[in-house]
Amino acid sequence: MAESVDRRAEAEVQAYNWARVAGGLKSAVREREAARQIMNSSSADLSAWQEWLLEHLTDDRMDIDRAIALAEMWVKVAAVQSTST
């Protein structure tokens, strides 16, 4: 059952992060570019948010509607995951 809890937690993180992108797409793109510069120029550790941006915000054609749709999809995924332990 721990696996289903992990899947639910991961889906919740995805939903939260996509909602965060939808709430500030231009800011998220700027943060992604800053993270890319940090990664390329130093050995500094990136935050979980910066790593997520680099991994998931890869399409320069991303728009707010698509980010909202992804957040909604991940909310639905989280909702169907078992909460039993």
C-alpha positions in Angstrom: 0.0 0.0 0.0 2.9 2.3 0.5 3.4 2.4 -3.2 -0.1 3.8 -3.7 0.5 6.4 -1.1 3.8 7.3 -2.9 1.9 7.6 -6.2 -0.8 9.8 -4.6 1.9 12.0 -3.1 3.7 12.3 -6.4 0.5 13.2 -8.2 -0.3 15.8 -5.6 3.2 17.4 -6.1 2.6 17.3 -9.9 -0.8 19.0 -9.5 0.6 21.6 -7.2 3.6 22.4 -9.4 1.5 22.7 -12.6 -0.9 25.0 -10.7 2.0 27.1 -9.7 3.2 27.3 -13.3 -0.4 28.2 -14.4 -0.5 31.0 -11.8 2.7 32.6 -13.1 3.9 31.1 -16.4 6.3 33.9 -17.2 7.8 33.8 -13.8 8.1 30.0 -14.0 9.9 30.3 -17.4 12.3 32.9 -15.9 13.0 30.6 -13.0 13.6 27.7 -15.3 16.1 29.7 -17.3 17.8 30.9 -14.1 18.0 27.3 -12.9 19.5 26.3 -16.3 22.2 29.0 -15.9 23.0 27.9 -12.4 23.2 24.3 -13.5 25.5 25.1 -16.4 27.8 27.6 -14.5 28.3 26.1 -11.0 28.0 23.1 -8.9 25.4 24.7 -6.7 22.5 22.5 -5.7 19.2 23.3 -7.3 16.0 23.3 -5.3 13.4 20.7 -5.9 11.3 23.4 -7.7 14.2 24.3 -10.0 14.8 20.6 -10.8 11.1 20.1 -11.5 11.1 23.1 -13.8 14.0 21.8 -15.8 12.5 18.4 -16.1 8.9 19.3 -16.8 8.7 22.8 -18.3 10.5 21.9 -21.5 8.0 23.1 -24.1 8.4 26.8 -25.0 4.9 26.7 -26.4 3.5 26.1 -22.9 0.5 28.3 -22.2 -1.7 28.9 -19.1 -4.6 26.8 -20.4 -2.3 23.8 -20.9 -0.7 24.2 -17.5 -4.2 24.4 -15.9 -5.2 21.3 -17.8 -2.1 19.4 -16.6 -2.8 20.6 -13.0 -6.4 19.4 -13.3 -5.3 16.0 -14.7 -2.9 15.4 -11.9 -5.6 16.3 -9.3 -7.8 13.6 -10.8 -4.9 11.1 -10.8 -4.2 11.9 -7.1 -7.9 11.5 -6.3 -8.1 8.0 -7.6 -5.0 6.7 -5.8 -5.8 4.6 -2.7 -5.2 6.3 0.7 -5.2 3.0 2.6 -2.0 2.1 4.4 
